Amino acid sequence: MDTPLSTIAVVGLGTMGTGIAEVLARSGREVVGIDTDEAAARRAVASLEASTARAVERGRITEEERRDALARFRTFSDLQAAADAELVIEVVPESYEIKQQVFRELDAIVSPTAILATGTNALSVTRLAAESQHPERVLGLHFFNPAPAMKLVEVVSSVLTAPPAVAAVTELARLLGKEPVAIGDRPGFVADGLLFGYLNQAAAMYEANYATREDIDAAMKLGCGLPMGPLALLDLIGIDTARTVLEAMYSASHDRLHAPAPVLGQLAAAGLTGRKAGRGFYTYAEPGSRTVVPDALTPAPRGEGTAGRTVRSVGVAGSGTMASGIAEVFAKAGYDVVLAARGQEKADLAKARIATSLHRSVTKGRLTEEARDETLARITPAASLDAFAEVDLAVEAVAEDLLVKQELFATLDKVCRPGAVLATTTSSLPVVAIARATGRPEDVVGMHFFNPAPAMKLVEVVRTVLTADDVHATVHEVCRTVRKHPVDCGDRAGFIVNALLFPYLNNAIKMVEEHYASLDDIDAAMKLGGGYPMGPFELLDVVGLDVSLAIEKVLHNEFRDPGLAPAPLLEHLVAAGCLGRKTGRGFREYARR
């Protein structure tokens, strides 16, 4: 297997196979493209021609390099064309029967030293290798879509794979400009193993009518910085493909989080498989189009319906980072803000923190000095909640402790004028339990900002069974005024973002506990393969392991799903005082400031 891998066959010229062929051809390899569907082969050639033409236009390659790449890509309809290939990569449909048939036929065609790679993202590489006469040369080579752009390649070994084969394809991946991650054989591998559980939960959340498809997708994009929302991503992947991946994962894990949401089966059975069909969770202009068009489920424009209450002044309770950030947001938008803390000194320090933040904005050219001064002038620091007597909206941003919040809302009930809207920024506690601490629960709503509040665009608007219509409308109007994007969700643990984010983080910890992959490989896989701004362990250390554990416990207690039980490793680190960046050590160690 000590081969340069200069001639490579790609079996299956769908979107992924074509993308892999392009990467190989542009890197100087001779590429044999094989597909029994001649129309697919023609589309692959046309796709490569169009893609390389764009690359020339953008100055990434020369016209000569384009001609050479096109000349290196030849298409055939028979597997016999792979006879001289040193590496064969199959990217046929996710079916054991189809893939096993390909491997059996290749055994009789290719050289005994040729490497056979499967592009599966769901099926067992070991089971596929067992069908080959030479299982030691079979491995997984999982590219991500679109293959020319995505840097991650998962190199998957079975218990039968020979190390030289792994070394050869790993070196090839590096020469292609990719980041190879070596892992063992289990359904989903690293990236999809974490990604598809999250996607499945998003589908289940939508199916339960907890939130609209638009709000679920907006919440994860704006709250987590993801390139796509989960339901739009399912449409891109293909709902039938996603269901196949989840079935394979569930058969191995028996984790309810991997049991495909019924809606996936229903959509797949109806032929509504996503973009490729022109309809899935969303409706598209035509099959294969990325343009979403309105349909019967498209929500009416914001602002229609019940009128909200007038809000001119806002009270913010708290003196921490979140409280000062929220106060800054309101003051920048033109509201008069009362910033109340436990004592005048803490209130003054909170305002000073806002002044520092605004100064940075001026330094970076995002704000004028005049706007900074006007913003600060709108903020009045106060030593107690008594200063909220005339505010139209009171927002609490104190410790995430139910008793503390209930005590504060009982005080707000006495202090605030009739008709004032009372909002909690809790990220995990039941809003209705906080509302019941007042004599006017209909005036209470959740208004979950994300940190840092001045930068993050998302606000989860949490309506309880008691929240009045005009209170709900008021918060939406206020969000638009402060240039935030509101998403509606019901009053249950985690709301949208945390309910989808923290099980994913918990599953990443379990991967490390099981010695399946390292912290670095998992973080790299999610950043390079999923387009995430941070890997799960980077994010856990930023959030704080104690905060993460508390949220995990709330989710587990609410939904009683064994798969949501906090990973023991997380509990052990918290017990040891390793809480992340704030303590200098979490999953990684950090330099002391």
N, C-alpha and C positions, 0 to 999 in steps of 0.2 A: 504493500500500500504506500510505498515511498514514491509518490507520483506528484508531478507539478500541477495536476488537475487543470490542464490547459484546454481540454475538450470536455464539455459538460452538456448533458442532455437534460431538458426540462420536459416532463411528461404532464400534460394538462395545461392548456393555454387560455385559462380564464384570466380574471383580473390579477390574481396573485402570481400565477405562472408567467404571465406576460411581464409583470413587474420584475420578477426575479431574472427573467431572460434579458431584460434591458440592463439591469445592474451588471450581469455577467458580460454581455457584449460590449458595454462601454468600458469595462475593465480590461479588455483585450483577450477575453476567452472566446474560443470557437463554441458557438451555442447551437445545439440541435433541438429545435422545438418540435414536440410531437403531440398531435391531437387528432383523434379519429374524426372530429368534426372539422371539415375543411373551412367552413365559415369562421370557426373560432381561430384557425390559423391565419386566415386573411385579416381578421380583426387585430390579431396580435401584431402582425407586420405593420398595419396601418397605425396602431397605437405607438409602436416604436418609432415610426417615421414622424408622427406628430410630436412625440415627446422630445426627440432629438432636435427637431426643428425649433421647438421652443427654447431648448438649451443653447442653440446657436444664437437665437435672437437675444437671449439674455447674457451672452458673452461667456457662458460656462464651458463651451467646447467650440472648436473651430469647425468649419464646414468639412475639412478633410477628415477630422476625427469622427464626424457624423457619418460620412460615407463609409469609413472603415468599420464602424460599429454595425451599420446596416448590412454590410457585406459579410460580417461574421455570424449573422443570424439567419439560419436556414430552417424551413419548416417541412415536416413530413407527417404522413397519416399512419405510419406503421412503426411499431416499437423496434423493428429490425434496424431502423436508422440509428439506434443507440449503441450499435455493436462496438464502435471504437471509442465510446465515451469512457473517461476515467472516473467520472462521477455522474450519477443519474439522480435527479431530484424529482420525485413525483409530487404533483399538486393536483391530484384528481379529487372528486367529491369525497366528503367525510363518510366513508363506508368501508367497513372491514372487508366485505366481499370484493368491492372494486379494487381496493388497494392491494389486497392479497393476490388477486389475479394478476395485477401488474407485476408484482414481485416474482411470482412464479414464472411468468413469461420472460422476465429480464434474466432470470437465472440461466436460461438456455441461450441467451443472446450475448450478454456482455462478458468481458474478460473476467477470470477468477479474481483478479486484483482490483477490479473496479469497486468503488464504494456506492452503495445504494442508500439514498436518504429520503425519508418521508417528510413532507411539509405539514403533516397533521398538527393541529393545535388541540386535539381532544382525545384521539385514540391511543391505545397502548402501543408504544414502539416495540416492546418486548413481544407482544402478540403478533405484530406484523412480521418481526424478524424470525419468529418461530416457523413461519411459512416458507422461509427462504432456505435453500440448500447450503447457504453460507451465512448464517445469522451473525457471524462475527463482523461482517462488513456492513451491516444495516444499522442505521442510527437516525435520529431526528434532526432536521435542520429547519427550524421554524423562523421564517422571516415574518415581518409585520407589514401591514398594509397602510400606505403605499410603499412597496419595497424599495423604490429608488430613494425615498425620503427618510424612512425610518431607520435608525441606526442599530437597533437591537436585533441580534440573532441568537436564539436559544439553541444550543448544541446539546441534544438529548441522547444520553447513553442508556442502553439496556444492560442487563447483567451479562449479556452475551457479546456486547460490542468490544472489538479489539481496540486498545488504546491508540495504535498508529492511525486508525481511521478517524478517531476523534481529533487527534493532533493535526491531521491533514486538513479537515474541514474547518477547524478552528483557525488555522493559519490562513486558509482561503478567506474566511470571513474578515479577518484583519486586513488582508490585502484588498478586499472590496471596500474598505473604509468603514466597516461595521464594528460594533462592539459585541463580541461573542460572550455569552454566559453559559458555562458548562453546568448541566444539571442532570438529575436522574429522571427516570421514567415514571410519571404519574399524570393522570388526566389534567389538562389545563396548564401543566408545567408551572412556571412562576407567574408570569404576567397575566395570562388568561385564567390561571387558577385563582388569582385575586380579583381580576376584573369581572369575570362572569358571575361570581356570587353577588357582587355589587349591582350588576345589571339586572340580575334576576330579582333582587329585592326591589329595585326601582319599578320593574314591571308589576310586581305584586302590589306595590304601593298605589300604582295607577289603577290596577284592577279593583282595588278596594275602594276606589273613589275618594281616597284621602286627599289627593291634590290633582290638579289638571296636569296633562302631559307638558304643557308650556311652563307651568310653575315648577314642576320637578326638574325639568331640564335647565331652566334659568337659575334655580337654586344651586345646582351643582356647578354650573359654569361660573356664576358670580360669587358663590360662597367658598368654592375650593379652587378656582382658577383653572378648571378643566377645559380642554379645547372644545369638547362637545358634551351635551347633556346625555344621560344614559339611554333615554328612549330614542333620541336621534341616532345615537351610536348603534343601538340594536337594529334600527332600520338600515344603517350603512353596512353592518356586518352581515345582515340577513337573519331574519327571525328564525327561519328553519335551521340555519347553521348554529345559531346561539342555542337553540333547543337541543341539538345534537351534542354540543359541547357540554351542556349542563347535565344531560342524561348520562354521559360518560363520567362526569365528575361525581354525580350522585351514586352511580353504581360502585364507585371506589370508596367514597367517603361516608355514604348514608347520612350525610348532614342535610337537615331540612333546608338550610340556606341554599343548597345546590339543587333541590327538587324543583324542576322547571315550573314556573308560575303557569297555571292553566291557560291564561290569556295567550301565552306563547304558542301552545298547542292549537288553540282555537284559530289564531291568526294564520298559522302555518297551514292548517287543514283547509282554510278558506282561500289559500293562495295569496294571502296578503303578507308577503315575506319581506317587505321593506322597499328600499329604493329600486331594487332590480325589478320589482313587480309594479312600481308606481304607487304602491300604497302599503302601509304597515301601521305603525302607531300614528304616522302622519300621512297626508296625501301629497303626491308629487305631480309636477306638470306632466310627466310621462315616465314610462319605465326607464330606469337608469338615470333620471334627472336628479339633481341635488336641490332643485327649486321647490320649496314647500308652497302649496296653494291652499286657500281656505277650504274647509269642508264643514260638515254639520257640527263638528266638535270644536271648531275654532271659537274662542271666547269673544264676546262683544268687546269693543274698545273700552279701556278703562275710563272711569268718570261718569258712565251712564248709570242711572238708577237712583238709589237713595242719596239725598244730600247729606253732607257731613256737618258737624258743628264748627263754628268759627274758632280759629286758633290764632291768637296774636302773640301770646306769651307762653313760655315753656319753663317748667321747673325740672331740674335734673338732680336727683338725689344720689350722692356718692362722691368719693374723692379719688378713686383709682383711675387707671388708664382708660377704662371703658367709659366711665362717667365723664371725664374731661374730654374724650374724643367725641362723645355724643353732644355735649354742650357746644363744642366747636362747630359741629355740623349744623346745629340749629342757628347759632349766632351768625355763621357765614351766610345762611339763607335769609337773614333779615329778621329773625324772631328775637324778641327780648327774652333773655335767659336768666333765670335765678339758679345758681349752682350752690346747692346746700350740702354741707358736710357736718360731721360731728365736731363742731368747734370752728371758730373763725380762722384759726391758723391753717387747718387742713383745707378749708375752702379757698383760702388765699394761695396755698401751694398748688391746688388744682388749677386755679386760674393762671398761675405762673407757668404751669406745664403747657397750657393752651398757648400762652404767649410765645413760648419756645417753639412750639409746633408751627405757629403762624410765621415766626421769624424765618424758619427753615423754608417755608413756602415762598416768602419774599426773596430769600437768597437764591432760590432755584428759578425765580422768575414766574412763578405760578400765581402770585398775588402781589398787588401793589401795596406800598406802605400805607396809603390812604385806606384801602380796604381792610388791612390788618388793624389799623387803629379803630375803624368803625366797628369791626367785629368785636374787638376787646371791650369797646365801650358798651356794647349790648349785654355783656355778661356781668351780673352782680353776684359776688360771692356772699353766702349767708351762713350763719352759725347754726341754724336749726330749720326744720321743716315748716315752722310758723311763717316763713317768708313765702310759702306757696299759697297763701290765702287767696290771691287773685289770679293765679295762673289758669290758663285754659287747658293745658295738657301737662300732667305730671309724669315723669319717666324715672323709674328707679333703676339704678345700676349699682347695687350693693352686693355683698357676698352671696354666693350661690348656696344659701341655707334657707330652708323653708320657714323655719321659725323666725329668723331675722326678717325675711320679706313680709311675713304675715304681720309681725309687729309694726313694721314700717307702714304697711297699707292700712292698718287700723288707725294709725296716726294721720295718714293722708285723708282718711274718711272724715276725720274730725276737722282737719285744717282746710281742705280744699273746698271751694265754693260749689254749690249744687250745679250739676251740668258739666263740671270739669271731667275730662277723660283721664283715667288713671292707667298707666302702661307699665308692665314689667318687662325687663330685658332678659329674663331667665332663658337659659339654653336647654334646660332639662327638667325643671320642676313643673308640676301641674298648675297651670294658670288658674284653673277654677278654684283650687285650694287657696290660692292667694286672694282671689276675688271674694271668697266667702268670709275673709277676715274683715270685709267692709259691709256696710249696710246698703250698698249700691253695686252689687256685682255686675249689673248690666252696663256699668260705666267702665269696667275693667277689661283690658285686652293685652295680649302679648305683642311685644314689639322687639324682636330679637335682632339687634345689630350684630355685625361681625367685626372682629378686631384686625387692624386698626379702623375704627369707625369712620374717620375722615376719608380713607382710601377705598374701603370696601363698599360696593354698590348695593349689596343685598340687604333686605330687611324681611324676616319671616313674620308675617302678621298672623298671630295665633288667636283664633276666635273660639271662645268657650260656648257651651250650650246656653249660657245666660247673657252673652254679649249682645248689646243692642245693635240694630242695623246701622243707625247713624254713627255709632262709635266706630264700627268697622269701616264705614265710609270715610270718617274723619281721618283715621290713620292712613288710609290709602292716599287721601288728598295731601296730607302732611308729607308722606314719603315722596310724592312727586315734587312737592315744593322744595324739599331738601336734596332733590336729584338722586334719590335712591330708587331701587327697583323692588316693589313689594311683591311677595308671593304669599298666597293664602294657604294655611294648613290648619288642621284641627288640633285640639289640645290633647296630644299624646306624647309620650316620651321621645325625645330626640327631634321632634318636628320632622322636617324633610332632611336637612343637611346632616345632622348628627346621626339620625337613624340610618342613613346610608353610608356615612363615612366611617363610623367607629367599628361596625362589624368587619369592614374591609381592613382596618388597622389591626384589629384583634386577630384576624386570620393571618396577617403577615407575621405577627408574633408567633403564632402557632407553627408556621413554616420553619422559623428559627428553632423553636423548641424541638421540633421533629428532626432537626439537622438536615433538612432538605436543601436549604440554600443559606448563604451568608447574608448578613445585614447589607453589605455593599452590593452583592448581586441582586438582592430584592429591590433595593433603592434604585439601582441602575435600570433594572427591568421595567419598573413602573414609570421612570422618567423617559427612558429611551423608547420603550415599547408602547406605553400608554399616553405619552405626552403630558404626564403629570408635572406640575411645577416643582414638587418636592417628592422624594421617596417617602414611604410610610414611616420609616424610623427617624428620618430627619424631621418629619412633621410631628411625630409623637414627642420628640425631645423639645420641640418648640412649644407645643401646646402645654406640655407638662404631664408627666406620667401619672401624677396624683389626680389631676383633672380628668385625664383620659380614663383612669380606672373608675372614678366616680360616675362618669357618663356610661361606661360599660355596665356598671352595676344597676343603674337606673333602667337601661334598656332591657337587661336580663330580667329584672324584677317585673317590668311591665308586660313583656311579651312571653316570658317563661319558656323561651326556646333554648334548649341545651347548647345549641351552636353559638348563642350569644354570651355564654358564661365567660367572664374575663379569663384570659390566658394566665396560667399560674406564674409564668415568668414575669408578667406585668405586676402581679401582686407582690412577688418577691422583691422586685426592684423598688417598688414604692415602700415596702416594709423596711428596706435597707436605707431609705432616704435618698435614693438615686432618682431624682425627679425630672431630670433633663437639663437643659441649658441653665436654668435658674439656680441649680445646685452644683453645676460644673460636671455632673455625670448623670447619664441616663442610659440609653442603649450605647452611646458613645461618650468619650470623655472630652471635656472642653477646657480651654485655658482660662484660668481665673482672671477676672478683670481687676 
